[in-house]
């Protein structure tokens, strides 16, 4: 990243609430804080899924570490050869993603194979959006977990092999079938007694659109 990146300290470590200047130490602290928050969020039940939900999840996970938790990035980012959404278009592109999700009834009423196909599209779209300066993966995983839970499935991408997940996420920019296959290896039907009582974490708007080449 550029030295002018406002999220970075002069030594290249992300600015943080803890005043940590060592990258490895920050990573350890972040992992510990977010692990607890992640477990707490899994106990919640969501009903509405939109950009507000995504921002809320990120805030809940990273509020202890970064003062920009829950806020979309204001710089462009890339990983290796993958360039993510240009920051001025994050809101617009994000709304399009959740339009499609709403049009698909938040993926409710689908068999496991069909659910995984749609969920893979959603996951790969969110990955290419990459709206936050840090913490996109865990935020995506929680969003997918809650969408699955709302649809009667258990699907926790945090338990998937990281290297395999990252490789298929990159491939998902052009073909989400590989991510769908990975999800089918992980997904479980939720026992009816565990169905969410649908307490709302955050409510907001969603719009609708159609993704090229997707049903």
Secondary structure, DSSP 8 states (H G I E B T S, - for coil): --TT-TTB-TTS-B--TT----HHHHHHHHHHHHHHHHHHHHT------SHHHHHHHHHHHHTTT-TTTTS--SS--EETTEE---GGGHHHHHHHHHHHHHHTGGGTT--HHHHHHHHHHHHHHHHHH--SSS-HHHHHHHHHHHHHHHTTEE--GGGS-HHHHHHHHHHTTT-THHHHHHHHHH-EE--GGG------S----------TT--
